[in-house]
């Protein structure tokens, strides 16, 4: 059952180009969205029972032959798979109408499904080299998707993304090679046990530093963020949503968290490094977002800032900090995907991404305006929306651990976030209506359906946050519990 998260999207991606010859539009739309819906159903219905029955570890087999890859399903991986499938389904629905003017939808959906398979594989594997393998599967598909429009801006952004991502991949594979030389293994548990028995602190520290730089580039943490403000605005809106809502979290945050909490253990030194990177990203990117006129570029810098919150919470390393970081990962995936999709609706209707050229669009696009307000307030941390609770938990964890400077930085970044999202609302929607928008209409039904679903999730999770935490976030946190022991004892938290 677990292998379907990888096999199903890859098989459908393989047949989509042929299907596109028969039906260039309808069948690719149906097939791709059916895959997203099926994977979401498996994650929601079968995932918890698989973990409960102890069936969470399975070898990957092809034509009856083992491939040497083991897939492991625990609370953390199931949490990520659910988020990937949920956001992916909304992106797929939005793409039905939005990608019409790009053409070649079968190729687009094939690339999107390959990226999905790569992310799912990365979440499920238990081996360092396999992490690198699926990281590259997702990355290669994402390079093509960023350049999908084939315009000058898209191609330039994709090339920059490719070059910096190649540096990231090189850092990661060098670290994997060094760890194999040190320990003779690549499996998470075996490497972790070997590192604890070896007296090689400098070599282990070098490997950890390479991972921080490599996955920091994937997550777009400052100062490793240069590719993201170009890639996200240039890509089609659904791909911007996939990159910001999913890819940087899976290939950056998930991989970093899994490796440091399952392989190295979160030592005080690693904790401080991650917290500093998170705090710097959080505050500096918020200031950079304030100066943007391009709505998608502003959202891109916002993604860097919000990733800083996630890394700050996880880097703190206390149970409450991990809980807040993982909760904010989910909340940001939903809200930022919503905002990038709405930026695509605005661009398609008004023909511009420049905030200074927009005025009074709320009269013409009331659903887009309302859902953008929900997403903006959620990311800014306004109660009772979901983003408020995850930010509050992170701040509470920092105060509990007596890291008051970081807590103040988190509050400052939240104020700045509210500031630049109010700028979006005022300039795009709530100024005096411009006469040139008299022919603008609301986005098509499936596009608004996708954004309304995401907005409702932001509201419902905010209202029922305790149920969300107990059902999804705590099992994910508990799956990482072994890596918390070192840091907890060092700061006196039981």
Secondary structure as the mmCIF struct_conf table of DSSP 4:
data_model
#
loop_
_struct_conf.conf_type_id
_struct_conf.id
_struct_conf.beg_label_comp_id
_struct_conf.beg_label_asym_id
_struct_conf.beg_label_seq_id
_struct_conf.end_label_comp_id
_struct_conf.end_label_asym_id
_struct_conf.end_label_seq_id
TURN_TY1_P TURN_TY1_P1 UNK A 2 UNK A 3
HELX_RH_AL_P HELX_RH_AL_P1 UNK A 4 UNK A 22
TURN_TY1_P TURN_TY1_P2 UNK A 24 UNK A 25
HELX_RH_AL_P HELX_RH_AL_P2 UNK A 26 UNK A 41
HELX_RH_PI_P HELX_RH_PI_P1 UNK A 42 UNK A 46
HELX_RH_AL_P HELX_RH_AL_P3 UNK A 47 UNK A 52
TURN_TY1_P TURN_TY1_P3 UNK A 53 UNK A 54
STRN STRN1 UNK A 57 UNK A 62
TURN_TY1_P TURN_TY1_P4 UNK A 63 UNK A 64
STRN STRN2 UNK A 65 UNK A 72
HELX_RH_AL_P HELX_RH_AL_P4 UNK A 75 UNK A 98
HELX_RH_3T_P HELX_RH_3T_P1 UNK A 99 UNK A 101
TURN_TY1_P TURN_TY1_P5 UNK A 102 UNK A 102
HELX_RH_AL_P HELX_RH_AL_P5 UNK A 105 UNK A 124
STRN STRN3 UNK A 125 UNK A 125
STRN STRN4 UNK A 127 UNK A 127
HELX_RH_AL_P HELX_RH_AL_P6 UNK A 128 UNK A 146
TURN_TY1_P TURN_TY1_P6 UNK A 147 UNK A 149
BEND BEND1 UNK A 151 UNK A 151
HELX_RH_AL_P HELX_RH_AL_P7 UNK A 152 UNK A 183
BEND BEND2 UNK A 184 UNK A 184
STRN STRN5 UNK A 187 UNK A 187
HELX_RH_AL_P HELX_RH_AL_P8 UNK A 188 UNK A 197
BEND BEND3 UNK A 198 UNK A 198
HELX_RH_AL_P HELX_RH_AL_P9 UNK A 201 UNK A 219
TURN_TY1_P TURN_TY1_P7 UNK A 220 UNK A 220
TURN_TY1_P TURN_TY1_P8 UNK A 222 UNK A 223
BEND BEND4 UNK A 224 UNK A 224
TURN_TY1_P TURN_TY1_P9 UNK A 226 UNK A 227
HELX_RH_AL_P HELX_RH_AL_P10 UNK A 228 UNK A 234
BEND BEND5 UNK A 235 UNK A 235
HELX_RH_AL_P HELX_RH_AL_P11 UNK A 237 UNK A 242
HELX_RH_PI_P HELX_RH_PI_P2 UNK A 243 UNK A 247
HELX_RH_AL_P HELX_RH_AL_P12 UNK A 248 UNK A 248
HELX_RH_PI_P HELX_RH_PI_P3 UNK A 249 UNK A 254
HELX_RH_AL_P HELX_RH_AL_P13 UNK A 255 UNK A 259
HELX_RH_PI_P HELX_RH_PI_P4 UNK A 260 UNK A 264
HELX_RH_AL_P HELX_RH_AL_P14 UNK A 268 UNK A 290
TURN_TY1_P TURN_TY1_P10 UNK A 291 UNK A 291
STRN STRN6 UNK A 294 UNK A 294
HELX_RH_AL_P HELX_RH_AL_P15 UNK A 295 UNK A 316
BEND BEND6 UNK A 318 UNK A 318
HELX_RH_AL_P HELX_RH_AL_P16 UNK A 319 UNK A 350
BEND BEND7 UNK A 351 UNK A 351
STRN STRN7 UNK A 354 UNK A 354
HELX_RH_3T_P HELX_RH_3T_P2 UNK A 355 UNK A 357
TURN_TY1_P TURN_TY1_P11 UNK A 361 UNK A 364
HELX_RH_AL_P HELX_RH_AL_P17 UNK A 366 UNK A 380
TURN_TY1_P TURN_TY1_P12 UNK A 381 UNK A 381
TURN_TY1_P TURN_TY1_P13 UNK A 383 UNK A 384
BEND BEND8 UNK A 385 UNK A 385
HELX_RH_AL_P HELX_RH_AL_P18 UNK A 386 UNK A 400
TURN_TY1_P TURN_TY1_P14 UNK A 401 UNK A 402
HELX_RH_AL_P HELX_RH_AL_P19 UNK A 404 UNK A 424
HELX_RH_PI_P HELX_RH_PI_P5 UNK A 425 UNK A 430
BEND BEND9 UNK A 431 UNK A 431
HELX_LH_PP_P HELX_LH_PP_P1 UNK A 432 UNK A 434
HELX_RH_3T_P HELX_RH_3T_P3 UNK A 435 UNK A 437
TURN_TY1_P TURN_TY1_P15 UNK A 438 UNK A 439
HELX_LH_PP_P HELX_LH_PP_P2 UNK A 442 UNK A 444
HELX_RH_AL_P HELX_RH_AL_P20 UNK A 445 UNK A 463
TURN_TY1_P TURN_TY1_P16 UNK A 464 UNK A 464
HELX_RH_AL_P HELX_RH_AL_P21 UNK A 465 UNK A 468
HELX_RH_PI_P HELX_RH_PI_P6 UNK A 469 UNK A 473
HELX_RH_AL_P HELX_RH_AL_P22 UNK A 474 UNK A 479
TURN_TY1_P TURN_TY1_P17 UNK A 480 UNK A 480
HELX_RH_3T_P HELX_RH_3T_P4 UNK A 481 UNK A 484
HELX_RH_AL_P HELX_RH_AL_P23 UNK A 485 UNK A 491
TURN_TY1_P TURN_TY1_P18 UNK A 492 UNK A 492
#
